[in-house]
Amino acid sequence: MVFNMKRKEIILGVIGIILIVVVAFFIANMIHDYTVDSVNSGKKKEQEKNDVIKVDGVEVNFKTYRVDSSFFLNIPDTFTMLDEVTLKSKYNYNNRPELVFMSKSDSEHVFVSTTNEDMTDDGLEAYLNNMIAGLTNMTLLESGVYQKHDKTFAKLVATDQNTYYNIRFFTLDNKLVTIEFNTPVNVYKEWEDVANEVMDSICFNEEDIKKYSSD
């Protein structure tokens, strides 16, 4: 009888130890999961914070425009799209941009030009090189050709004494399209991220612009 009692005590003791280990294991996992979730949440918030674009400390928000039912791009929502009358009076020359978006101060602009100039994707690199060769009194910051959305883009970023230019070239129906963001050179560092956001947003269907704008 005594032996049986001791045996039961041993068995109960072992079961108790096992229960303690199991409970401790689950508690440890819960703490770990909570810690990981907290860290990931912190990283996500930090990433969202880093993704915010500001100019002079003010957050810049963007509005999506559809151009000629052909492509989309995001423009700062404080920019104004010039109407046809203003466009003709302000840019009184034959090859004026098709669309112009202007900041409140009229210091920053986005030009959209769809021309009748014949161009193919294969010809963009040669076109870009000719543009670079023709630059005078300008500092070239970036240039190159890249692929995105199954399209070829040419990139040109440069400054002159007065102005910063961030430009993309691509083709639609074998015609050259030019998108340009410009701002005074003395403040271009403030606007550089905005210019890149505009250029990076160029895409050709609604699914791409929705995905881009939600990333």
Order of alpha helices (4+ residues) and beta strands (2+ residues): alpha-beta-beta-beta-beta-beta-alpha-beta-beta-alpha-beta-beta-beta-beta-alpha-alpha
